[in-house]
Amino acid sequence: MQAILILAHKDVEHVKRLALKLQRSFAIYIHFDKKLKLTPADQAFFEKHGIHYISEVSVNWGSWSIGEATVRLMQKALADPSITYVHVISGQDWVTQNVTKLYQRFENDDKIYMTYERARDVKKSGEPIIWWQQYYFNYDRIKRRTLFGKIYHRFSLAIQTLLRVNKFKRLGIELEIYAGANWVDLPRDAALYCLDYLKTHPDLQKMLATGCFSDEFWMQTILCNAPQFTSRITNDHHRFIKWEPQHGSYPAILDERDLTALKEKEYFFARKLESGLSDALITELDTHNEN
């Protein structure tokens, strides 16, 4: 049995539709941001349909909390010994293939589908992303997306660069640091290895807990430093994400205009979609994929 792990923070009605669609073949596990209050009717819906859900972590953009929610979902899913493969998606995703065929596609597949790049080779918004783990941040308390959060981030980078802060040296971390998207497809042994490694290496936990965008570093750093897994990693997560502004969102909230692009490659899932704005696209995708 394969499991879909869904990280959700809004639009519960979309999450319900997504979970029901995927439940035709997959076991479903959802983590709802603790700040999102499920109604008794929502809870009854998930219980009625046998959809596993938890709401344990207050998720804040830019902090380790997204990674922590992923860890807890993995732990819950892998507690079931019948789960052989896990797929991590967001609550704003939609499946872009026939659900049954997508399930069958992974049945005899032991590969890891995960984007990755060596962090010291990459800059984003003009800053080396290795700083996001080398320096100290506190985005569980400071809202990174606010004006204050943006000023704090720039000021923090400047001060820690001036002081030559090196968290790696202080924590004794000698791993090459890798980064990529939190959206992955992992066979059971790789997912268990990530969980076990994190549990037995408190130094790495401290690095992530005090880092920035740490959900984009933990699986990549663990698996890309493990020789037994590197040959099985495909550097493609097969997610369609439109890195353009659309419907007041960046990355884009997708709509029916994106259907042609979605058909051009083998994507497993697309994001972001939202109730009201993406309904026509969902209908067209489901019709095209016979879902």
N, C-alpha and C positions, 0 to 999 in steps of 0.2 A: 504494500500500500504506500502511495506517495502522499505527502502532505503539502498543502499550500499554507504558508505563514503570512498573514496579512497585518501590516502595521497601519492602523487607522486613527485619524485624529478629527475627522469631520464627516458630514454627509452620510449619516447612518443608513439612509434609504438606499444610496448607491452601494454601500458595503453589503447590505442585505441581498440586493440583486446579484452582485458579484459572487457572494458566497454560495447562493443557491445555484447559480450557473455552474460553478466549479465543483460543487458537491456531487454532481452527477458521476464524477470519476474519482475525485480526490477527497481526502480527509481535510477538514478546514479548521485552522487555528487562528484566532484573531486577538491582537492586543489593541485595546482602545486606550488612547491617551487618557490618563486619569482625570484630566480637566474636562473631558467630554462625559457628561452624565447621561447614562442610558436610562430610559424610562422603564417602568415595569413591563410595558407592552414590548419594548425592544428586547428585554431579557427573556420574556416569554417566547418571543419569536425564535431566538437562537436556541433556547432549550427545546422547543417543540421540534426543531429541525435537526437536533443533534449536532449543532455547530459549537465547537469548543471556543470559549472566549475568556480572556482575563483583562483586567484593568488595574495594573499594579504600579506603573511608572508615569509620573508627570513629565511629558515629553517637551523638551525645549530645543528649538532649532539651534544647531551649532554645538550642542553639548553631547556628552557621552550617553545621555538618557535614551537616544534612539537606538544606540547599540545595546544598551542594557535591556530595552524592551525586546529586541531581537533575540538576545541570549535567553531570556525567560521563555519566549515562544518556542525556541529550539529545544530547551530543556523539557518543556511540557510535551511537545510532539514526540521527541525521541524516547520519552519514558515508555512509549508504546513500542515494544520490540518489533511489531509488524511494519513500522514505518521504515522504508528503504531509501527514500529520497525526499528532500525538502526544497521547496521553491519559496523564496522570500520576495514578496511584492508589497505594494502600498495599497491603501484603501481607496486610492483614486485610479487604480489600474482597471483594465479590461482585457480579457483574453482575446488574442488575435488569430487563433487557430481553432479548429474543431476540438472540443474539450476531450472527447474520447481518443482522438488521434494524438493529441498532445500528451495525454497520459501514456499511451502506448509507445510514443517516441522515446520516453525515458526508461521504459521497463528493463531494458538490457544495456543501459548506458551507465558507465562508471565515471564519466568525465565530469569535471567541474567547470561550470560556465560562470565566469567572473571577470569583470574588467579589472585591470591592474596596471600600474606604472610605478617606477622607482621614484619615491617622493623627492629625493634630492635633485632629480632632473626636471621637476615641474614647477612652473609658476602659475598662479591664478590671481587675477586682479593686481598684478604687479608684485606679488609677494611669494617667496619660495614656500611651498606647502609643507616642507620639512619643518618649518617654524611652528606649524600648527601642533606638532607633537613635541618638538624640542623645547618650546616655551610653555608657560603656565597660563591657563585661562579658567574662567569660572562662569560658563554660560548656563549652568543650572540655576544661577541666581540673577545674572545680568542678561537682559533680553538683547540678544545680538542684533536683531533687526531694527531696533529703535535707533533714533539719532544718538542717544547717549551710548548705546551699545557700539555703534560704528566709531564714535570718537574714542571710546574706551579701547576698542580693538587697535586702532592706529597708535594711540598713546602707549599701550602695552607693548606692541611690537617694537616701537622706537626705544623704550626704556630697556627692554630685555635684550635687544640687540646691542645697545650701548654697554650694558653690564655683562655681555657675553654669557648669558644664561645657557646652560647645557643640561637639560633634564636627563638626557640619556646617560651622561657620565655620572650624575648623582644617583640614578637608579640602577646603574650597572647594566644598561641595555646595550647589547652588542649586535642586535639584529639589524639587517638592512630593512628600512622602513618602506613599505609599499602602500599605495592608496588606490581606491577605485570606488565604484558604486556599491551601496548596501544591498542592491537587488541582485541576487545570486540564485543559482541552482546547484545544489550540493548532494552528492550521494551520502548515505548514512555515515560511512567511515570518516569522511572529510568533516562533516558537521560535528561528529563526536570528538574528533581530534581538536577542532577549534575550541569546543567547550572545555575539554580536559586540559588543553594547554593554558587557557585563560585561568582556570581554577588553580593550576599548580605554579603559576608565575605571577605572584602578586606585584612584582615590579612592573610588568606589562599592564596590569589592571590600573596601577597608579598613574602610569603614563597616559592611558586612555581617559581616565576619570578627570585628569587635569589638562586634557588637550582640547583641541578645537576640531569640530567635524569628525570626531573619533570613530563614528559608525562607518566612515569611509576608509578606515585604516586597519581595523582589528582582524578581519578575516584575511585580507590581502597580506598583511604582514606575517600572520601565522602560517598560512598555506604556502606562500612564495618562499619562505625560509625552510620548508620541509621537503627534502629531496624525494621522499616517497610519493609526494603529490604533484610536484612541479610538471612532470611530463603529462599529467592528466588535465592540466588547466587549459581551457580554451579562453582566450582573451576577448570574449564577446558575450554579453549577457542577453543578447537578442531581445532587448526592450526598445520600443520606439518612443523616443523622447524628443520633442521639438524644442530646440534651444532658441526660441524666438518669443517675443511677447505676444500674447493673444488672450483676449477676454480679461485683460488686466492682470495677467499672471505670467511669470517667467520662472521656469519653462512654461510653454503654452498650455492652456486648457484646450484640448482637442475638440474638433467638431467635424461635420461631414465633409468639409473641404480637405481634410487630411486622409480621406479614405484611399485615394490613389497612392500616396506615399507609403501607406501602411501595407499595401499589396506588393511593393517593390522588392522586399527582402523577407527572409524567414524570421519574423518576430514571434516571440512567445506571448508577450504582453505589451500593452501600450499604456502610457501615462502622460499627462493627467487628464482624467475625465471627471465631469461633474454633472449632477442631476440638473435638468433643464437646458444646459448648454450643450451637452454631448448626447442627448437622447437619440437624435437622428443617426448619429455615427454608430451608436451601439446597435440600433436596429439594423443598419446596413451591414455591420460586421457579423452580426448573428445570422442574418440571411445568407451572406456570402459563405460563411463557415458551417452552415447548417446546424447551428446551435439553437 
